[in-house]
Amino acid sequence: MPPPRFTHGYTHDVFVSYTHVDDQPDLGHRWITEFTQDLKARLEIVSGHTVDIWRDAEKLTAADRFNDSIKRAIDQAAVLLVVLSPSYFNSTPCQEERRAFYDKLKREGRGCGGTK
């Protein structure tokens, strides 16, 4: 029997915001993919709960926009985990993800600092 889920009321425990450039193969490793798998395993060990981590595994191009499936996942996530890199700061979709999460926090009364 799998361990129980957290009871915070969200579908996803963690939403990982990152650029796909940072998950390109490097010496046979996909850093974001491996990090996400390791994070899930570690969180489940220390919490005793099943953990759901959402990330956009599809490759986005410069023409892609912040879409409804990403917005839904953000609205259904308890935590936003940002993987900072130079490419992250230059990514408009990543900026939109952060802004959407901050807006969600405000709507829920879980306000946070400013967004820029």
C-alpha positions in Angstrom: 0.0 0.0 0.0 1.5 3.4 -1.0 2.0 6.0 1.7 -0.7 8.6 2.1 -0.8 11.9 0.2 -0.4 15.2 2.0 -3.8 16.8 3.0 -3.1 20.4 2.0 -5.8 20.3 -0.6 -3.6 20.7 -3.7 -3.2 18.2 -6.6 0.5 18.8 -6.9 2.9 19.2 -3.9 5.6 21.0 -6.0 5.6 22.8 -9.3 9.1 23.0 -10.8 9.7 26.1 -12.9 12.8 25.8 -15.1 14.0 26.3 -18.7 14.3 23.3 -21.0 17.8 24.5 -21.9 18.8 23.4 -18.3 17.6 19.9 -18.9 19.5 19.2 -22.1 21.7 16.2 -22.0 25.2 17.0 -20.5 27.6 14.0 -20.5 24.6 11.7 -20.6 22.7 13.4 -17.7 19.6 15.5 -17.8 20.1 17.6 -14.7 16.5 18.8 -14.1 15.1 15.3 -14.8 17.5 13.7 -12.3 17.0 16.5 -9.8 13.3 16.1 -9.9 13.5 12.3 -9.5 15.9 12.6 -6.6 13.8 15.4 -4.9 10.7 13.2 -5.1 12.4 10.2 -3.6 14.0 12.3 -0.8 10.8 14.1 0.1 8.9 10.8 0.2 11.5 9.3 2.5 11.6 12.2 5.0 7.9 12.9 5.0 6.4 9.4 4.8 4.0 10.7 2.2 3.6 10.2 -1.5 4.8 13.4 -3.3 3.5 14.7 -6.6 5.9 16.9 -8.5 4.7 18.6 -11.7 7.0 20.0 -14.4 6.5 20.7 -18.0 8.4 17.9 -19.7 7.5 19.1 -23.2 10.0 21.2 -25.1 8.8 24.7 -25.5 10.1 27.0 -28.3 10.3 30.7 -28.3 6.9 30.8 -30.1 5.2 28.8 -27.3 3.1 30.7 -24.8 2.2 30.2 -21.2 -0.6 27.7 -21.8 -3.7 26.6 -19.9 -2.2 23.3 -18.7 0.7 25.1 -17.1 -1.7 27.7 -15.5 -3.9 24.8 -14.2 -0.8 23.0 -12.7 0.3 26.2 -11.0 -3.2 26.8 -9.5 -3.1 23.2 -8.2 0.4 23.3 -6.7 1.2 23.9 -3.0 4.8 25.0 -3.7 6.7 26.7 -6.5 10.3 25.5 -6.8 12.4 27.7 -9.2 15.6 26.4 -10.7 17.6 29.6 -11.2 20.0 29.9 -14.1 21.0 32.6 -16.6 18.6 31.2 -19.1 15.8 31.2 -16.5 16.1 35.0 -16.0 15.8 35.5 -19.8 12.7 33.3 -20.2 9.3 35.0 -20.6 7.3 31.8 -19.9 9.3 31.3 -16.6 8.5 34.9 -15.6 4.8 34.2 -16.3 4.9 31.1 -14.2 6.3 33.0 -11.2 3.8 35.8 -11.7 0.9 33.3 -11.9 2.1 31.6 -8.7 2.4 34.9 -6.8 -1.1 35.9 -8.0 -2.4 32.6 -6.8 -0.9 33.1 -3.4 -2.5 36.6 -3.2 -5.9 35.1 -4.2 -5.6 32.5 -1.5 -4.5 35.0 1.2 -1.1 33.5 1.4 0.6 36.7 0.2 4.3 37.1 -0.4 6.8 39.7 -1.4 6.7 41.7 -4.6 7.1 40.4 -8.2 9.4 41.9 -10.7 
